[in-house]
């Protein structure tokens, strides 16, 4: 059954801890990080959009719409989310970073179930007591308030979310939410086995 969810893959950052590499295109086991994320997420949603600011043609080759920020100078993931929310075809959006290749295969159903049962505006993933604010499910009507937050100079994802009706969904596997931030993380991930369940 369709849940009416658009996934927004956030790939628009500077990649400062990766030597300013375009992190979504950094290879893990010979495949771009963003491709790992897409393989996990696309089967769980009805539509996929990619938020990116560099190498737009390479991202478009993946077969999804690619949306650069409307705000200049890499203002952060919320700017990408705000831009992409305007292009969604569904009432709900899922935000995921491009550097989390082992996301759970039940991410969307878990977030969706809690969002509805708690009558919240936003469902945020957590693991081992740590919020994962960039991995969340929310309603597209939040775009107006997000635009106001950005216009006031707000940039932090957690700060924006703290003003919303939010439910936290706890997952069991820390590996599922592992971020690939540095080349050392790539090396470590390639030497380990993560099933992301």
Secondary structure by P-SEA (a helix, b strand, c coil): cccbbbbbbcccccccccccccccccccccccaaaaaaaaccccccbbbbbbccaaaaaaaacbbbbcccccccccaaaaaaaaaaaccccbbbbbcccccccccaaaaaaaaaaaaacccbbbbbcccccccccccccccaaaaaaaaaaaccccaaaaaaacbbbbbbbcccccccccccaaaaaaaaacccccc
